[in-house]
């Protein structure tokens, strides 16, 4: 089961690559989220990029370090499911957030695999 789990972690890292890239390429703030990078909301979205860099790093660590997978799965679960819950609570708005929601919805598949692999059997 190890190769599919590693692929799932890599896919989850890929899902978080674009939002993490906002940290290094502020022009992506407008392209991905439709807001001005220099405004207050843009600053928060750019900071969100820093947080997503942490999620991305956790996913990449989990590819190579099985001991990190439980913690990483919690981080990614909170990120993905948290956004989807907030998106639904906001009334499923159209626009750039719909794309984020669709990507996160697709990410539920590899996320389920890594969560089951990390938590489905005792470690050690």
N, C-alpha and C positions, 0 to 999 in steps of 0.2 A: 504493500500500500504506500510505501514511501515515495516513489516517483510521482504519483498523482497528487499527493499532499504537497510536495515541493512545487509542482506546477501550479496548484491552487494558490499557494503563498505568492508565487511570482505574479500570477494574475491579479491578486489583490494589491500587490505593489504597483503594478501597472495602472490599476484603477486610480491610485492615489498620486500618480506621477504628475498629471496635469494640474490638479489643485496645488501641489507642492511647488511646481514650476513658477507659480505666481510670485513666489518670494523673490526669485531671481529675474523674472521678466514681468515687471509691473504692467506692461501693455496687455498682458493676458487678463488682467482684472476686467477690462472692458469687454474683451472678446468672450470670456467665459461667463461673466456675471452681469455684464451690461451696466457697470458703474464706473465712475471716474476714479482712477487710481489715487489721485491726490486729495480727494474729499475724505470726510470722516469715515464713510462707509468703505471707501477704497482702502483706507489704512487698516480697518478691521479685517477686510477680506485678505489683504496682504499678510497680516499677522496669522490669519487662518492658514495661509500657505506654509508658514513656519510650523504650525501644528501638524499639518498634513505631511510635512517633511519628516516629522517624528513618527507618524503612522507608517509612512513609506519605509523608514529605517527599521521599524519593528517588523514589518513584513519581510524585508530582506534578511534581517537577522534570523527570523523564523525559518527561512529557506535552509539555512546552514546549521542552525543550532536548535535541535529538538527541545532542549531545556527552556528555551525562550517562548515556546509556542503557546503555552497556556496564557501567559501575560499578554502576548501579542494578540491572541484571539480575543481577549477581553477588550483591548484597545480598538481593534478593528470592528468588533461587534457594536461597541458603544458608538463609534463613528458612523457606521453604515445604518444601523437600525435607528440610531438617534436622529440622523438627518431625515430618514424616511418618515419617522413619527412626526417630526416638526413640519415636514412638507405636507403631510396629510392634514395635520391640525390647521395649517394655513389655508386649507381649501384647495389643494392641488393646483397652485398657480401655474399659468403658462409661462413661456419664455425660457430663458437660460436655466432656470431652476428645474424645469421639467426634464431637461437633458441630464442634469445631475441626478435627479430621481431615477430616471431610467437606467443610468449606469449603475447606481447603487442597487437597484432592484435586480439587475443581472448579477451583480457581485454577491448577492445572497447565496447563489449556488456554490461558488468556491468557498465562501464563508462557512456555509453549513458543513462542508467537507472538513475544513481545518478545525472547526469547533468540535465536531465529532471525533476527529483523530486526536485532538489534544485532551479532550475531557471524557471520551467514551470508554477509556480503559485506564486502570490504575498505572501510575508511573513508578519507576524504581523497583 
